[in-house]
């Protein structure tokens, strides 16, 4: 996974609260092999009619090259399915901006290079005004924790550890490997101080 410091792309407004993971990708599509991509299934039942045709007025259908999604409260709530993040990433979304996120969704997002940028409710309302009629060009700066949309700059909140992972392109395993020396030293020390606690065959 490649890391990144800044991103510039088309932002689109999805003014809906409580978009849950069942909506992000309905369960019936999760048997599709991951290598085929989940982008076509993103928000499937909201974006398409009962015959599978795209609703022309749905925000993501009007802006096919969007990479920044501005949504309502508690984005990614519901079940822990990581496929919800896959659907967003495979559809080209790099950043989701919202006042709040489902905890597990946000963690899964970071592990897949997707930024869950949390902003204040009043800033979300301002972004909604800026993007109400059309999409806009967004600039995201991970170092400065700042979002720029149509010339307006706003702060966002992100856990420091998550920011480090996104900038370096690390997942949880990569992050653990950064502490290999400390882990090895602790293991040696522990084996000397408490040899009776080691499992059979440990050296």
DRENRO-410829 format. One record per atom (N, C-alpha, C): x, y, z; residue in three letters. Coordinates in nm, 3 decimals. Example, Ala and Ser with C-alpha at 12.3 -4.5 7.8 and 13.67 -1.06 7.14 Angstrom:
(site (1.319,-0.569,0.780),"ala")
(site (1.230,-0.450,0.780),"ala")
(site (1.320,-0.330,0.780),"ala")
(site (1.285,-0.225,0.708),"ser")
(site (1.367,-0.106,0.714),"ser")
(site (1.290,0.003,0.787),"ser")
//
This chain:
(site (0.085,-0.119,0.000),"unk")
(site (0.000,0.000,0.000),"unk")
(site (0.089,0.125,0.000),"unk")
(site (0.063,0.213,-0.093),"unk")
(site (0.143,0.335,-0.104),"unk")
(site (0.095,0.441,-0.004),"unk")
(site (0.190,0.511,0.057),"unk")
(site (0.152,0.620,0.146),"unk")
(site (0.131,0.748,0.068),"unk")
(site (0.077,0.848,0.137),"unk")
(site (0.055,0.977,0.073),"unk")
(site (0.050,1.089,0.176),"unk")
(site (0.089,1.208,0.132),"unk")
(site (0.085,1.326,0.219),"unk")
(site (-0.027,1.422,0.180),"unk")
(site (-0.047,1.435,0.052),"unk")
(site (-0.153,1.524,0.004),"unk")
(site (-0.233,1.453,-0.105),"unk")
(site (-0.356,1.497,-0.118),"unk")
(site (-0.441,1.445,-0.226),"unk")
(site (-0.525,1.558,-0.282),"unk")
(site (-0.534,1.561,-0.412),"unk")
(site (-0.621,1.657,-0.478),"unk")
(site (-0.715,1.583,-0.571),"unk")
(site (-0.844,1.611,-0.558),"unk")
(site (-0.940,1.541,-0.641),"unk")
(site (-1.078,1.603,-0.634),"unk")
(site (-1.168,1.549,-0.709),"unk")
(site (-1.304,1.601,-0.716),"unk")
(site (-1.384,1.557,-0.594),"unk")
(site (-1.448,1.652,-0.529),"unk")
(site (-1.529,1.623,-0.410),"unk")
(site (-1.677,1.627,-0.446),"unk")
(site (-1.752,1.534,-0.389),"unk")
(site (-1.896,1.529,-0.414),"unk")
(site (-1.968,1.514,-0.280),"unk")
(site (-2.083,1.576,-0.271),"unk")
(site (-2.163,1.574,-0.148),"unk")
(site (-2.265,1.462,-0.151),"unk")
(site (-2.265,1.382,-0.044),"unk")
(site (-2.368,1.280,-0.025),"unk")
(site (-2.438,1.313,0.107),"unk")
(site (-2.540,1.399,0.102),"unk")
(site (-2.598,1.455,0.225),"unk")
(site (-2.693,1.359,0.295),"unk")
(site (-2.639,1.247,0.342),"unk")
(site (-2.719,1.145,0.410),"unk")
(site (-2.647,1.107,0.540),"unk")
(site (-2.723,1.104,0.652),"unk")
(site (-2.667,1.056,0.779),"unk")
(site (-2.681,0.904,0.787),"unk")
(site (-2.594,0.845,0.869),"unk")
(site (-2.602,0.703,0.903),"unk")
(site (-2.591,0.611,0.780),"unk")
(site (-2.503,0.644,0.688),"unk")
(site (-2.473,0.550,0.581),"unk")
(site (-2.400,0.432,0.646),"unk")
(site (-2.463,0.315,0.647),"unk")
(site (-2.400,0.202,0.715),"unk")
(site (-2.330,0.110,0.615),"unk")
(site (-2.259,0.013,0.671),"unk")
(site (-2.179,-0.074,0.585),"unk")
(site (-2.267,-0.164,0.498),"unk")
(site (-2.390,-0.193,0.542),"unk")
(site (-2.481,-0.271,0.458),"unk")
(site (-2.519,-0.191,0.333),"unk")
(site (-2.528,-0.060,0.347),"unk")
(site (-2.558,0.025,0.232),"unk")
(site (-2.434,0.043,0.144),"unk")
(site (-2.319,0.054,0.207),"unk")
(site (-2.196,0.074,0.129),"unk")
(site (-2.172,-0.044,0.036),"unk")
(site (-2.194,-0.166,0.084),"unk")
(site (-2.192,-0.282,-0.005),"unk")
(site (-2.288,-0.387,0.051),"unk")
(site (-2.400,-0.412,-0.018),"unk")
(site (-2.495,-0.514,0.029),"unk")
(site (-2.427,-0.651,0.038),"unk")
(site (-2.469,-0.729,0.138),"unk")
(site (-2.402,-0.857,0.167),"unk")
(site (-2.402,-0.952,0.047),"unk")
(site (-2.502,-0.944,-0.039),"unk")
(site (-2.511,-1.042,-0.148),"unk")
(site (-2.396,-1.030,-0.248),"unk")
(site (-2.322,-0.920,-0.245),"unk")
(site (-2.210,-0.905,-0.339),"unk")
(site (-2.076,-0.946,-0.278),"unk")
(site (-2.076,-0.983,-0.152),"unk")
(site (-1.949,-1.009,-0.085),"unk")
(site (-1.888,-1.144,-0.120),"unk")
(site (-1.959,-1.227,-0.197),"unk")
(site (-1.900,-1.354,-0.242),"unk")
(site (-1.820,-1.335,-0.370),"unk")
(site (-1.826,-1.216,-0.428),"unk")
(site (-1.748,-1.187,-0.549),"unk")
(site (-1.600,-1.186,-0.511),"unk")
(site (-1.513,-1.251,-0.592),"unk")
(site (-1.369,-1.248,-0.560),"unk")
(site (-1.318,-1.106,-0.551),"unk")
(site (-1.238,-1.082,-0.450),"unk")
(site (-1.185,-0.946,-0.425),"unk")
(site (-1.109,-0.893,-0.546),"unk")
(site (-1.038,-0.980,-0.616),"unk")
(site (-0.956,-0.935,-0.728),"unk")
(site (-1.040,-0.876,-0.842),"unk")
(site (-1.170,-0.903,-0.843),"unk")
(site (-1.258,-0.847,-0.947),"unk")
(site (-1.297,-0.704,-0.915),"unk")
(site (-1.273,-0.661,-0.792),"unk")
(site (-1.305,-0.524,-0.754),"unk")
(site (-1.449,-0.510,-0.707),"unk")
(site (-1.470,-0.425,-0.607),"unk")
(site (-1.603,-0.405,-0.550),"unk")
(site (-1.661,-0.268,-0.586),"unk")
(site (-1.592,-0.192,-0.669),"unk")
(site (-1.636,-0.056,-0.699),"unk")
(site (-1.776,-0.047,-0.757),"unk")
(site (-1.813,-0.141,-0.842),"unk")
(site (-1.947,-0.137,-0.903),"unk")
(site (-2.058,-0.159,-0.802),"unk")
(site (-2.024,-0.214,-0.686),"unk")
(site (-2.127,-0.245,-0.586),"unk")
(site (-2.140,-0.138,-0.479),"unk")
(site (-2.054,-0.035,-0.487),"unk")
(site (-2.061,0.072,-0.387),"unk")
(site (-2.199,0.137,-0.386),"unk")
(site (-2.262,0.138,-0.270),"unk")
(site (-2.395,0.199,-0.252),"unk")
(site (-2.494,0.150,-0.358),"unk")
(site (-2.482,0.026,-0.392),"unk")
(site (-2.557,-0.031,-0.506),"unk")
(site (-2.706,-0.001,-0.500),"unk")
(site (-2.767,-0.024,-0.385),"unk")
(site (-2.914,-0.014,-0.379),"unk")
(site (-2.962,0.131,-0.370),"unk")
(site (-2.870,0.224,-0.346),"unk")
(site (-2.904,0.366,-0.352),"unk")
(site (-2.874,0.424,-0.490),"unk")
(site (-2.769,0.373,-0.552),"unk")
(site (-2.725,0.429,-0.681),"unk")
(site (-2.804,0.374,-0.799),"unk")
(site (-2.866,0.256,-0.782),"unk")
(site (-2.927,0.188,-0.897),"unk")
(site (-3.074,0.156,-0.870),"unk")
(site (-3.150,0.142,-0.978),"unk")
(site (-3.290,0.103,-0.965),"unk")
(site (-3.300,-0.050,-0.958),"unk")
(site (-3.422,-0.102,-0.954),"unk")
(site (-3.441,-0.246,-0.937),"unk")
(site (-3.393,-0.327,-1.057),"unk")
(site (-3.369,-0.260,-1.170),"unk")
(site (-3.313,-0.330,-1.287),"unk")
(site (-3.162,-0.311,-1.297),"unk")
(site (-3.104,-0.244,-1.200),"unk")
(site (-2.959,-0.227,-1.198),"unk")
(site (-2.909,-0.106,-1.274),"unk")
(site (-3.000,-0.024,-1.322),"unk")
(site (-2.958,0.097,-1.394),"unk")
(site (-2.928,0.210,-1.296),"unk")
(site (-2.827,0.290,-1.329),"unk")
(site (-2.787,0.400,-1.241),"unk")
(site (-2.893,0.510,-1.237),"unk")
(site (-2.921,0.560,-1.117),"unk")
(site (-3.007,0.677,-1.103),"unk")
(site (-2.925,0.800,-1.148),"unk")
(site (-2.967,0.872,-1.250),"unk")
(site (-2.885,0.982,-1.300),"unk")
(site (-2.864,1.094,-1.200),"unk")
(site (-2.957,1.111,-1.105),"unk")
(site (-2.947,1.222,-1.011),"unk")
(site (-2.870,1.188,-0.884),"unk")
(site (-2.833,1.063,-0.866),"unk")
(site (-2.759,1.028,-0.745),"unk")
(site (-2.621,1.094,-0.752),"unk")
(site (-2.576,1.158,-0.641),"unk")
(site (-2.453,1.239,-0.648),"unk")
(site (-2.333,1.167,-0.709),"unk")
(site (-2.306,1.046,-0.668),"unk")
(site (-2.188,0.977,-0.721),"unk")
(site (-2.205,0.940,-0.868),"unk")
(site (-2.328,0.935,-0.916),"unk")
(site (-2.349,0.905,-1.058),"unk")
(site (-2.331,1.029,-1.145),"unk")
(site (-2.349,1.147,-1.082),"unk")
(site (-2.331,1.272,-1.157),"unk")
(site (-2.184,1.309,-1.170),"unk")
(site (-2.101,1.258,-1.079),"unk")
(site (-1.958,1.294,-1.078),"unk")
(site (-1.878,1.164,-1.080),"unk")
(site (-1.851,1.115,-1.197),"unk")
(site (-1.791,0.982,-1.210),"unk")
(site (-1.646,0.978,-1.164),"unk")
(site (-1.578,1.094,-1.160),"unk")
(site (-1.437,1.094,-1.122),"unk")
(site (-1.414,1.142,-0.979),"unk")
(site (-1.515,1.137,-0.896),"unk")
(site (-1.500,1.183,-0.757),"unk")
(site (-1.404,1.093,-0.681),"unk")
(site (-1.316,1.154,-0.602),"unk")
(site (-1.227,1.078,-0.514),"unk")
(site (-1.239,1.123,-0.369),"unk")
(site (-1.322,1.225,-0.346),"unk")
(site (-1.346,1.276,-0.211),"unk")
(site (-1.497,1.278,-0.189),"unk")
(site (-1.541,1.212,-0.082),"unk")
(site (-1.683,1.202,-0.053),"unk")
(site (-1.712,1.277,0.076),"unk")
(site (-1.807,1.371,0.070),"unk")
(site (-1.847,1.448,0.188),"unk")
(site (-1.985,1.399,0.229),"unk")
(site (-1.993,1.340,0.348),"unk")
(site (-2.119,1.276,0.386),"unk")
(site (-2.167,1.327,0.522),"unk")
(site (-2.278,1.267,0.567),"unk")
(site (-2.340,1.309,0.691),"unk")
(site (-2.284,1.236,0.812),"unk")
(site (-2.354,1.249,0.924),"unk")
(site (-2.309,1.192,1.051),"unk")
(site (-2.302,1.040,1.047),"unk")
(site (-2.207,0.987,1.125),"unk")
(site (-2.194,0.845,1.154),"unk")
(site (-2.182,0.761,1.028),"unk")
(site (-2.091,0.803,0.943),"unk")
(site (-2.064,0.729,0.819),"unk")
(site (-1.995,0.597,0.854),"unk")
(site (-2.038,0.489,0.788),"unk")
(site (-1.976,0.359,0.810),"unk")
(site (-2.020,0.290,0.937),"unk")
(site (-2.138,0.324,0.986),"unk")
(site (-2.191,0.256,1.105),"unk")
(site (-2.234,0.114,1.067),"unk")
(site (-2.276,0.038,1.168),"unk")
(site (-2.328,-0.096,1.139),"unk")
(site (-2.223,-0.204,1.153),"unk")
(site (-2.231,-0.304,1.069),"unk")
(site (-2.145,-0.422,1.083),"unk")
(site (-1.999,-0.388,1.052),"unk")
(site (-1.911,-0.483,1.085),"unk")
(site (-1.768,-0.459,1.075),"unk")
(site (-1.711,-0.497,0.939),"unk")
(site (-1.795,-0.518,0.838),"unk")
(site (-1.745,-0.571,0.711),"unk")
(site (-1.642,-0.477,0.646),"unk")
(site (-1.523,-0.530,0.626),"unk")
(site (-1.416,-0.454,0.563),"unk")
(site (-1.446,-0.430,0.415),"unk")
(site (-1.534,-0.515,0.359),"unk")
(site (-1.569,-0.499,0.217),"unk")
(site (-1.630,-0.363,0.188),"unk")
(site (-1.688,-0.298,0.289),"unk")
(site (-1.742,-0.164,0.270),"unk")
(site (-1.632,-0.066,0.231),"unk")
(site (-1.515,-0.084,0.294),"unk")
(site (-1.400,0.000,0.259),"unk")
(site (-1.347,-0.039,0.121),"unk")
(site (-1.343,-0.168,0.093),"unk")
(site (-1.298,-0.212,-0.039),"unk")
(site (-1.382,-0.146,-0.149),"unk")
(site (-1.514,-0.141,-0.128),"unk")
(site (-1.602,-0.083,-0.230),"unk")
(site (-1.568,0.063,-0.256),"unk")
(site (-1.543,0.138,-0.150),"unk")
(site (-1.506,0.278,-0.166),"unk")
(site (-1.372,0.292,-0.238),"unk")
(site (-1.272,0.218,-0.192),"unk")
(site (-1.138,0.227,-0.252),"unk")
(site (-1.141,0.183,-0.398),"unk")
(site (-1.211,0.074,-0.425),"unk")
(site (-1.216,0.024,-0.564),"unk")
(site (-1.293,0.119,-0.656),"unk")
(site (-1.381,0.202,-0.598),"unk")
(site (-1.453,0.302,-0.677),"unk")
(site (-1.372,0.431,-0.695),"unk")
(site (-1.252,0.433,-0.639),"unk")
(site (-1.165,0.550,-0.657),"unk")
(site (-1.173,0.653,-0.547),"unk")
(site (-1.246,0.625,-0.439),"unk")
(site (-1.258,0.719,-0.328),"unk")
(site (-1.133,0.708,-0.240),"unk")
(site (-1.067,0.821,-0.214),"unk")
(site (-0.946,0.823,-0.130),"unk")
(site (-0.971,0.888,0.005),"unk")
(site (-1.076,0.971,0.012),"unk")
(site (-1.103,1.046,0.135),"unk")
(site (-1.255,1.050,0.157),"unk")
(site (-1.297,1.022,0.280),"unk")
(site (-1.436,1.044,0.320),"unk")
(site (-1.434,1.148,0.432),"unk")
(site (-1.513,1.253,0.415),"unk")
(site (-1.521,1.361,0.514),"unk")
(site (-1.659,1.355,0.577),"unk")
(site (-1.662,1.351,0.710),"unk")
(site (-1.791,1.343,0.781),"unk")
(site (-1.772,1.390,0.925),"unk")
(site (-1.881,1.427,0.993),"unk")
(site (-1.870,1.469,1.133),"unk")
(site (-1.840,1.353,1.228),"unk")
(site (-1.874,1.232,1.188),"unk")
(site (-1.845,1.116,1.274),"unk")
(site (-1.847,0.990,1.189),"unk")
(site (-1.777,0.886,1.242),"unk")
(site (-1.763,0.760,1.170),"unk")
(site (-1.789,0.642,1.264),"unk")
(site (-1.830,0.531,1.205),"unk")
(site (-1.830,0.406,1.280),"unk")
(site (-1.686,0.371,1.315),"unk")
(site (-1.661,0.327,1.440),"unk")
(site (-1.524,0.304,1.486),"unk")
(site (-1.451,0.199,1.403),"unk")
(site (-1.515,0.087,1.380),"unk")
(site (-1.448,-0.022,1.307),"unk")
(site (-1.428,0.018,1.161),"unk")
(site (-1.528,0.085,1.104),"unk")
(site (-1.512,0.132,0.966),"unk")
(site (-1.389,0.222,0.954),"unk")
(site (-1.374,0.317,1.046),"unk")
(site (-1.263,0.411,1.038),"unk")
(site (-1.129,0.339,1.048),"unk")
(site (-1.121,0.240,1.136),"unk")
(site (-0.996,0.163,1.149),"unk")
(site (-0.968,0.084,1.021),"unk")
(site (-1.072,0.020,0.967),"unk")
(site (-1.055,-0.053,0.841),"unk")
(site (-1.013,0.041,0.728),"unk")
(site (-1.069,0.161,0.729),"unk")
(site (-1.038,0.258,0.623),"unk")
(site (-0.888,0.289,0.622),"unk")
(site (-0.836,0.323,0.739),"unk")
(site (-0.693,0.358,0.748),"unk")
(site (-0.606,0.241,0.704),"unk")
(site (-0.643,0.120,0.743),"unk")
(site (-0.564,0.002,0.704),"unk")
(site (-0.566,-0.024,0.555),"unk")
(site (-0.655,0.043,0.484),"unk")
(site (-0.662,0.027,0.338),"unk")
(site (-0.631,0.156,0.264),"unk")
(site (-0.568,0.252,0.334),"unk")
(site (-0.523,0.375,0.269),"unk")
(site (-0.630,0.479,0.246),"unk")
(site (-0.749,0.458,0.305),"unk")
(site (-0.860,0.552,0.289),"unk")
(site (-0.867,0.643,0.412),"unk")
(site (-0.868,0.773,0.390),"unk")
(site (-0.871,0.869,0.501),"unk")
(site (-1.014,0.895,0.547),"unk")
(site (-1.045,0.866,0.677),"unk")
(site (-1.172,0.910,0.735),"unk")
(site (-1.148,1.042,0.806),"unk")
(site (-1.176,1.152,0.741),"unk")
(site (-1.146,1.285,0.794),"unk")
(site (-1.267,1.337,0.872),"unk")
(site (-1.248,1.351,1.004),"unk")
(site (-1.360,1.394,1.089),"unk")
(site (-1.356,1.545,1.107),"unk")
(site (-1.468,1.608,1.080),"unk")
(site (-1.477,1.753,1.090),"unk")
(site (-1.590,1.792,1.185),"unk")
(site (-1.590,1.918,1.227),"unk")
(site (-1.695,1.967,1.315),"unk")
(site (-1.827,1.974,1.237),"unk")
(site (-1.937,1.962,1.310),"unk")
(site (-2.069,1.963,1.246),"unk")
(site (-2.092,2.093,1.169),"unk")
(site (-2.046,2.206,1.227),"unk")
(site (-2.067,2.334,1.159),"unk")
(site (-1.984,2.343,1.030),"unk")
(site (-1.865,2.280,1.029),"unk")
(site (-1.784,2.278,0.907),"unk")
(site (-1.847,2.185,0.802),"unk")
(site (-1.910,2.078,0.850),"unk")
(site (-1.980,1.989,0.757),"unk")
(site (-2.095,2.064,0.689),"unk")
(site (-2.164,2.147,0.765),"unk")
(site (-2.273,2.227,0.708),"unk")
(site (-2.219,2.326,0.604),"unk")
(site (-2.101,2.384,0.633),"unk")
(site (-2.040,2.477,0.538),"unk")
(site (-2.000,2.405,0.409),"unk")
(site (-1.940,2.287,0.422),"unk")
(site (-1.904,2.210,0.303),"unk")
(site (-2.028,2.173,0.222),"unk")
(site (-2.135,2.141,0.291),"unk")
(site (-2.259,2.108,0.221),"unk")
(site (-2.308,2.226,0.139),"unk")
(site (-2.293,2.346,0.193),"unk")
(site (-2.331,2.465,0.117),"unk")
(site (-2.241,2.484,-0.005),"unk")
(site (-2.110,2.462,0.014),"unk")
(site (-2.015,2.482,-0.095),"unk")
(site (-2.037,2.383,-0.209),"unk")
(site (-2.085,2.263,-0.174),"unk")
(site (-2.098,2.157,-0.274),"unk")
(site (-2.243,2.128,-0.310),"unk")
(site (-2.334,2.215,-0.268),"unk")
(site (-2.477,2.186,-0.285),"unk")
(site (-2.518,2.172,-0.430),"unk")
(site (-2.462,2.254,-0.518),"unk")
(site (-2.506,2.254,-0.658),"unk")
(site (-2.417,2.170,-0.749),"unk")
(site (-2.288,2.167,-0.718),"unk")
(site (-2.195,2.097,-0.806),"unk")
(site (-2.086,2.033,-0.723),"unk")
(site (-2.001,1.957,-0.791),"unk")
(site (-1.883,1.905,-0.725),"unk")
(site (-1.782,2.019,-0.713),"unk")
(site (-1.678,1.996,-0.637),"unk")
(site (-1.573,2.096,-0.622),"unk")
(site (-1.437,2.030,-0.615),"unk")
(site (-1.333,2.108,-0.638),"unk")
(site (-1.198,2.056,-0.630),"unk")
(site (-1.153,2.062,-0.483),"unk")
(site (-1.108,1.949,-0.433),"unk")
(site (-1.065,1.941,-0.293),"unk")
(site (-0.916,1.913,-0.285),"unk")
(site (-0.853,1.974,-0.186),"unk")
(site (-0.711,1.949,-0.158),"unk")
(site (-0.701,1.905,-0.013),"unk")
(site (-0.645,1.787,0.009),"unk")
(site (-0.633,1.731,0.144),"unk")
(site (-0.486,1.727,0.181),"unk")
(site (-0.451,1.782,0.297),"unk")
(site (-0.313,1.785,0.346),"unk")
(site (-0.307,1.708,0.477),"unk")
(site (-0.246,1.589,0.473),"unk")
(site (-0.239,1.505,0.592),"unk")
(site (-0.145,1.563,0.698),"unk")
(site (-0.036,1.626,0.654),"unk")
(site (0.058,1.684,0.750),"unk")
(site (-0.007,1.799,0.826),"unk")
(site (-0.078,1.884,0.755),"unk")
(site (-0.140,2.001,0.817),"unk")
(site (-0.278,1.972,0.873),"unk")
(site (-0.331,1.852,0.847),"unk")
(site (-0.467,1.815,0.888),"unk")
(site (-0.567,1.921,0.840),"unk")
(site (-0.562,1.949,0.710),"unk")
(site (-0.645,2.055,0.655),"unk")
(site (-0.710,2.011,0.524),"unk")
(site (-0.834,2.056,0.506),"unk")
(site (-0.911,2.031,0.385),"unk")
(site (-0.936,2.164,0.316),"unk")
(site (-0.910,2.171,0.187),"unk")
(site (-0.944,2.289,0.109),"unk")
(site (-1.045,2.252,0.002),"unk")
(site (-1.157,2.322,-0.002),"unk")
(site (-1.260,2.298,-0.103),"unk")
(site (-1.305,2.432,-0.159),"unk")
(site (-1.288,2.448,-0.288),"unk")
(site (-1.331,2.571,-0.354),"unk")
(site (-1.280,2.696,-0.283),"unk")
(site (-1.154,2.691,-0.237),"unk")
(site (-1.093,2.808,-0.175),"unk")
(site (-1.119,2.823,-0.026),"unk")
(site (-1.201,2.739,0.032),"unk")
(site (-1.227,2.743,0.176),"unk")
(site (-1.147,2.633,0.245),"unk")
(site (-1.076,2.669,0.353),"unk")
(site (-0.989,2.574,0.422),"unk")
(site (-1.045,2.544,0.561),"unk")
(site (-1.050,2.415,0.593),"unk")
(site (-1.107,2.370,0.719),"unk")
(site (-1.016,2.265,0.782),"unk")
(site (-1.013,2.259,0.916),"unk")
(site (-0.933,2.155,0.983),"unk")
(site (-1.010,2.024,0.991),"unk")
(site (-0.935,1.916,1.003),"unk")
(site (-0.999,1.788,1.034),"unk")
(site (-0.920,1.718,1.142),"unk")
(site (-0.984,1.621,1.206),"unk")
(site (-0.923,1.549,1.317),"unk")
(site (-0.889,1.407,1.273),"unk")
(site (-0.769,1.362,1.313),"unk")
(site (-0.726,1.226,1.282),"unk")
(site (-0.628,1.182,1.389),"unk")
(site (-0.645,1.062,1.439),"unk")
(site (-0.552,1.005,1.536),"unk")
(site (-0.409,1.009,1.480),"unk")
(site (-0.311,1.045,1.565),"unk")
(site (-0.172,1.057,1.520),"unk")
(site (-0.120,0.926,1.462),"unk")
(site (-0.155,0.814,1.526),"unk")
(site (-0.110,0.685,1.475),"unk")
(site (-0.167,0.655,1.338),"unk")
(site (-0.292,0.690,1.318),"unk")
(site (-0.355,0.668,1.187),"unk")
(site (-0.290,0.756,1.080),"unk")
(site (-0.257,0.880,1.119),"unk")
(site (-0.192,0.968,1.023),"unk")
(site (-0.056,0.911,0.981),"unk")
(site (0.019,0.858,1.078),"unk")
(site (0.148,0.796,1.047),"unk")
(site (0.131,0.679,0.951),"unk")
(site (0.029,0.598,0.975),"unk")
(site (0.005,0.482,0.887),"unk")
(site (-0.030,0.526,0.746),"unk")
(site (-0.115,0.626,0.732),"unk")
(site (-0.155,0.672,0.598),"unk")
(site (-0.036,0.734,0.523),"unk")
(site (0.042,0.816,0.593),"unk")
(site (0.155,0.883,0.527),"unk")
(site (0.258,0.781,0.480),"unk")
(site (0.279,0.676,0.560),"unk")
(site (0.381,0.577,0.526),"unk")
(site (0.327,0.456,0.449),"unk")
(site (0.196,0.448,0.436),"unk")
(site (0.138,0.334,0.365),"unk")
(site (0.148,0.205,0.446),"unk")
(site (0.137,0.217,0.579),"unk")
(site (0.150,0.101,0.667),"unk")
(site (0.013,0.048,0.706),"unk")
(site (0.005,-0.086,0.722),"unk")
(site (-0.109,-0.146,0.790),"unk")
(site (-0.062,-0.185,0.930),"unk")
(site (-0.145,-0.262,1.004),"unk")
(site (-0.109,-0.294,1.143),"unk")
(site (0.019,-0.378,1.151),"unk")
(site (0.039,-0.467,1.054),"unk")
(site (0.161,-0.550,1.056),"unk")
(site (0.284,-0.463,1.033),"unk")
(site (0.274,-0.374,0.936),"unk")
(site (0.387,-0.283,0.909),"unk")
(site (0.420,-0.200,1.032),"unk")
(site (0.314,-0.154,1.100),"unk")
(site (0.334,-0.070,1.218),"unk")
(site (0.406,-0.149,1.329),"unk")
(site (0.368,-0.275,1.347),"unk")
(site (0.433,-0.360,1.449),"unk")
(site (0.580,-0.381,1.414),"unk")
(site (0.609,-0.397,1.285),"unk")
(site (0.748,-0.421,1.244),"unk")
(site (0.839,-0.303,1.274),"unk")
(site (0.782,-0.186,1.292),"unk")
(site (0.865,-0.071,1.326),"unk")
(site (0.925,-0.086,1.465),"unk")
(site (0.872,-0.180,1.543),"unk")
(site (0.918,-0.200,1.681),"unk")
(site (0.989,-0.334,1.699),"unk")
(site (1.041,-0.389,1.589),"unk")
(site (1.103,-0.522,1.595),"unk")
(site (1.219,-0.527,1.695),"unk")
(site (1.302,-0.424,1.698),"unk")
(site (1.417,-0.423,1.789),"unk")
(site (1.371,-0.426,1.934),"unk")
(site (1.273,-0.341,1.967),"unk")
(site (1.222,-0.338,2.104),"unk")
(site (1.156,-0.469,2.142),"unk")
(site (1.082,-0.527,2.048),"unk")
(site (1.015,-0.655,2.075),"unk")
(site (1.117,-0.764,2.102),"unk")
(site (1.224,-0.767,2.020),"unk")
(site (1.329,-0.868,2.036),"unk")
(site (1.401,-0.852,2.169),"unk")
(site (1.431,-0.727,2.207),"unk")
(site (1.500,-0.703,2.334),"unk")
(site (1.412,-0.742,2.453),"unk")
(site (1.283,-0.711,2.444),"unk")
(site (1.192,-0.749,2.553),"unk")
(site (1.183,-0.901,2.565),"unk")
(site (1.178,-0.967,2.451),"unk")
(site (1.166,-1.113,2.452),"unk")
(site (1.288,-1.177,2.519),"unk")
(site (1.408,-1.128,2.486),"unk")
(site (1.530,-1.181,2.548),"unk")
(site (1.529,-1.156,2.698),"unk")
(site (1.491,-1.035,2.738),"unk")
(site (1.487,-1.000,2.879),"unk")
(site (1.386,-1.086,2.954),"unk")
(site (1.271,-1.106,2.892),"unk")
(site (1.165,-1.185,2.956),"unk")
(site (1.207,-1.331,2.972),"unk")
(site (1.278,-1.383,2.874),"unk")
(site (1.322,-1.522,2.882),"unk")
(site (1.424,-1.540,2.993),"unk")
(site (1.503,-1.436,3.021),"unk")
(site (1.603,-1.445,3.128),"unk")
(site (1.539,-1.428,3.265),"unk")
(site (1.442,-1.338,3.274),"unk")
(site (1.382,-1.308,3.406),"unk")
(site (1.273,-1.408,3.444),"unk")
(site (1.210,-1.471,3.347),"unk")
(site (1.101,-1.564,3.376),"unk")
(site (1.107,-1.683,3.282),"unk")
(site (1.215,-1.762,3.290),"unk")
(site (1.229,-1.875,3.196),"unk")
(site (1.121,-1.980,3.213),"unk")
(site (1.064,-1.989,3.334),"unk")
(site (0.958,-2.087,3.358),"unk")
(site (0.828,-2.056,3.283),"unk")
(site (0.815,-1.933,3.238),"unk")
(site (0.691,-1.892,3.170),"unk")
(site (0.696,-1.919,3.019),"unk")
(site (0.811,-1.965,2.969),"unk")
(site (0.824,-1.984,2.824),"unk")
(site (0.762,-2.117,2.781),"unk")
(site (0.700,-2.119,2.667),"unk")
(site (0.644,-2.245,2.617),"unk")
(site (0.754,-2.343,2.580),"unk")
(site (0.721,-2.471,2.579),"unk")
(site (0.817,-2.574,2.541),"unk")
(site (0.871,-2.547,2.401),"unk")
(site (1.001,-2.559,2.385),"unk")
(site (1.062,-2.540,2.253),"unk")
(site (1.106,-2.399,2.228),"unk")
(site (1.072,-2.304,2.316),"unk")
(site (1.113,-2.165,2.295),"unk")
(site (1.263,-2.153,2.322),"unk")
(site (1.334,-2.072,2.242),"unk")
(site (1.477,-2.056,2.266),"unk")
(site (1.510,-1.911,2.299),"unk")
//
